[in-house]
């Protein structure tokens, strides 16, 4: 643990370990880092990704690690599953292991943000103006 929290928007490529987790995902992935420390490995690491940009700065940082069998991985990159291609390839690997058919972007419905759906539901069924007035936030 270190005294200061680090937060960064980051861009990376999957390293050899990450390509075990999501084969054919060779493009840029994005995420953000939030951590207060530095991870050290007890044995030779099998890095998940290579961060090449943090914010506006160019970097060369190995990130995360992957187990020898590729079934477990860790990374400081939050939001990794927001990368559509990574998510598709990763989940298709699990589907294949389970004997399930793969899914591809063209076959799936677009993702709808559940928070937007919830907000629409609240607006439809609540008197939002009245609630804001009760809270002292009305116009």
N, C-alpha and C positions, 0 to 999 in steps of 0.2 A: 504494500500500500504506500502511496505517495500522498503528500499533503494537498496537492492541487488536483482538481478535477479537470480532465481534458475533454473537450467536445470539438468534433470536427465533422464536416461534410467530407466524404471520401469517395474516391474512385479507385477501382482495383480490377485486376485480372485474377481468375482462379489459378492457383499454383497446382503442382502435381497432385497434392492431396485433395484440393477442391475439385479437380477434374475426376477424381474417383467418386466423389459425392454426386457430381452433376456432369457426366461425360458430355461432350459436344457443346459445352457452355463456354466457349472460348472468347466471348465478347466482353466488353466492359460491364462491370456491375457497380452499382452505387449503393451507398448506405451512409450511416452516420455513426460516429464513435462517441461513446460516453464511458469514461472509466477513470479510476483514481489509482492507478498503479501500473505495474508491468508484470507480465506473466513470464516465468522462467520454466523451462522444461526439465524434467528429471532425466530424460534420455533424448536422443536425437529427434527433433521435431519433424513432423511431416506437414509443412505449412498448408493452410487452407487457401490463402490469397496473398497477392503482392499488391499492396497499396502504392499507387504511383502519384496520387494527388490528395492533399488535405487542404480544403479550402482553395486558395489560389496558389499554394506552394507545391512544387514538385517534390516528391518523396520517393524513397525506395525502402519500404518496410514490409517485412514478412508478417502476416497476420494469421492468428489462429493455429489450429492443429487438427489433424484428422487421425483417427485410429488406424491401426495397421490393416484392418479389414474394410475400412471406408464406411462403416455403419454409424460411427459417432464422430461429430465434428463440433468444434467451438470456434467462435470468431467474435471480435469486438465490433463487427459491422452489424449494427442494428438496421432493421428494415430490409434485410437481405431478401425476404420473400416478396417484397414489393417489386423486385426485378422479375418481370413476367417470364422471360425465357428461362432464368435460373429455376424459378418455382415450377414451371412445366416439366423441365428435364428432371429435377429432383423428385417430384411426385411421380413421374412416369417410371423412374427407377424403382420406387417402392411398389407401384402397381404391378410392374413386371415380376418382382420377387413374389408377390402375392397371387400371381396367375390371373391378374385382372387386365382388361384391355387398356392400352394407353389412351390418353386424351390429348388433343391438340387444340391450339388456340382457335382454329377455324371451326371446331366442333363444339366449343363451349360458349355459353352466353356471356356477354360482357359483365364484369363485376360491378355491382351496385354497392355504393358505400352504405353500410348498415346504419351509420350515424345520420346520413341524409334521410334514409327511410324513416328512422325514428323521429327526426325533427319534423318531417312532413306529417307523420301520424299525430304528433303532439299539436301541431298547428291546426290540424283538422278537427281534433276532439277537445281542445282546451281553449278557454278564453284567455289568450296570452296577454292581451291588453289589461284585462282585470288583474291577472297575476302580477304584472309589472307594477300596476297601481298599488296593490297590496304591499309589495316590497319597497314601495317608495321610489320606483324607477320609471314610472309612467311619465308621459309628456306633460 
